[in-house]
Amino acid sequence: MARAATAASANPCPGYATNYGNPEMGYGASPYPNPYGMPQVQSGADLGHQYVVGAGAAQHNQFELQTFKKPMWEVLTGRRDGRISLASQAVANIPSPFFNFTTLKQSFANKGLTLHDLVVLSGGHTIGVGHCNFFSNRLYNFTGKGGQDPSLNSAYAAFLKTKCKSLADNKTTVPMDPGSPLSFDSNYFKILKQNEGMFQSDAALLTNEGSSNIVDELVDSETFFTEFAQSMVNMGAVGVLTGSSGEIRKKCSVVN
Ligand code: HEM
């Protein structure tokens, strides 16, 4: 059984991780040696499930324990790629940080993802940064006439104001999970419960009883890791190309 860690180290298309598949961004050459070059393989959807080649389950368990100490998940390989990538399509399909609970839930449902997936996957914000312009309205102009978002922890808001000095700032970035932005842990859910979620879309998870209950459950790291693995599999199944849609690339960085 292949696991994400294996998949990550064998990712034949590293450009996707950062460029979201937009050829206009210009991919670098694959840093991986030939065994990891993208073979022209049939889609897993056509041939049945294919898993990243790796060691046996027992060895993976060892690997998990020693390296990540977290559950990993199976990744299907042999996917078909689209022939065009448009930034406008990406923007039209991803949820906005200004969404409320209803619009967030709907945007996940549109992709076949549940409320549970929404809350669990929002835990991805345990890592990384957000640009000020995606949340500074919560600091300076929440009502449209100035003012702060009352659902934002006031001490945290004061801290964020020291980083994002005005509504015009679209350059500065701030860690989304204050305290442990480089660590994949369940701390996002802890800070969320302290009203320190950075975006309105984070805070929105507390505005519904069902989702708020899920947040409570995910504070427990073991629960979060297990559920995250499952929801990543669910998200990985969104919009998979099958049949004659798209193509299997000869070179992963360019269309055939
Ligand atoms: C629930 C709906 C979501 C919304 C509204 C949302 C919104 C955002 C926004 C606005 C940013 C900051 C981008 C920037 O300032 O450059 C961000 C960053 C990030 N998001 Fe999400 N996101 C969502 C779901 C997810 C999911 C499902 C994952 C992964 C499981 C995820 C993982 C990340 C990561 C890792 C970053 C940091 C990127 C970096 O440091 O450059 N997000 N998200």
Boltz pocket constraint, residues with backbone or C-beta under 6 A from the ligand:
constraints:
  - pocket:
      binder: B
      contacts: [[A, 95], [A, 96], [A, 97], [A, 98], [A, 99], [A, 104], [A, 118], [A, 121], [A, 122], [A, 123], [A, 124], [A, 125], [A, 127], [A, 128], [A, 129], [A, 130], [A, 131], [A, 132], [A, 134], [A, 199], [A, 201]]
      max_distance: 6.0
